[in-house]
Amino acid sequence: MTPPPPAARDGGVRRPSRAELAGAAGGTIADVGGPGLRVLFCGINPSLYSAATGWHFARPGNRFWPALHRSGFTERLLHPSEQAELPARGLGVTNVVARATARADELAPAELVAGGVVLAELVGRWRPRIVAVLGVTAYRAAFGRPRAAIGRQEHVIAGSPVWVLPNPSGLNAAWQLDRLAGEFARLRAAAGQ
């Protein structure tokens, strides 16, 4: 299910209503990208807000887009509605699990493992230079890597090196924006901007 973006109002973007958010539960959003990416960013799963809008990392307070900009991946701060601009910059976005939930902790461990298999198939088709998983706990569960830490991994997915980044959710208080952007910048350097 890929719902249309919310209607614009006064030059801005309308926030989804409570009914739209409730209706987004279990929904999915389309991957952004294709073959030959420098970095394929992989979230844990879409939030209800993202599923309601059709945009990755769309929930206000999510720090993905600001970290992407502050780290130098983008020359300006992109709004989630501009996600289609990412492939021209060699960037893409997907999720480990396609099913939208209110919180990532609603996912069963088996869903993460199954999502890891689906992600490996996508990586095999697209062959990004680096796969960046945003969330160390989800990465550990999906790929059976209980000791994984933030940064480059020894593990590869379908031949592509893996880099684990902190979850950019506003709920991840341990990683404030400047520190998060620093990790994104380390990835950018490794990806050869």
LINBEL-V446417 format. One record per residue. N is the residue number from 1. NEAR is the number of other C-alpha atoms within 8 Angstrom. Layout:
BEGIN
((N:NEAR) (N:NEAR))
END
This chain:
BEGIN
((1:5) (2:9) (3:9) (4:6) (5:9) (6:10) (7:6) (8:8) (9:7) (10:4) (11:5) (12:6) (13:8) (14:8) (15:5) (16:11) (17:6) (18:6) (19:7) (20:9) (21:13) (22:8) (23:7) (24:12) (25:12) (26:7) (27:12) (28:11) (29:14) (30:7) (31:8) (32:11) (33:11) (34:8) (35:8) (36:9) (37:15) (38:10) (39:13) (40:15) (41:12) (42:12) (43:13) (44:12) (45:12) (46:18) (47:13) (48:14) (49:12) (50:15) (51:18) (52:14) (53:12) (54:12) (55:12) (56:11) (57:12) (58:11) (59:8) (60:4) (61:6) (62:11) (63:11) (64:9) (65:12) (66:11) (67:13) (68:13) (69:13) (70:9) (71:12) (72:9) (73:11) (74:11) (75:6) (76:5) (77:9) (78:11) (79:7) (80:10) (81:9) (82:8) (83:11) (84:7) (85:7) (86:12) (87:12) (88:6) (89:8) (90:10) (91:13) (92:14) (93:12) (94:12) (95:12) (96:14) (97:12) (98:11) (99:10) (100:15) (101:13) (102:8) (103:6) (104:9) (105:5) (106:7) (107:8) (108:7) (109:8) (110:6) (111:9) (112:14) (113:11) (114:10) (115:12) (116:12) (117:8) (118:9) (119:10) (120:10) (121:9) (122:8) (123:13) (124:10) (125:7) (126:10) (127:12) (128:13) (129:12) (130:12) (131:15) (132:12) (133:14) (134:14) (135:13) (136:14) (137:6) (138:9) (139:14) (140:12) (141:12) (142:14) (143:8) (144:7) (145:9) (146:6) (147:5) (148:9) (149:7) (150:9) (151:9) (152:8) (153:11) (154:6) (155:6) (156:9) (157:11) (158:9) (159:7) (160:12) (161:13) (162:14) (163:13) (164:15) (165:13) (166:11) (167:9) (168:12) (169:9) (170:8) (171:4) (172:9) (173:6) (174:4) (175:9) (176:8) (177:9) (178:7) (179:8) (180:12) (181:13) (182:9) (183:11) (184:12) (185:11) (186:8) (187:10) (188:12) (189:8) (190:7) (191:10) (192:5) (193:6))
END
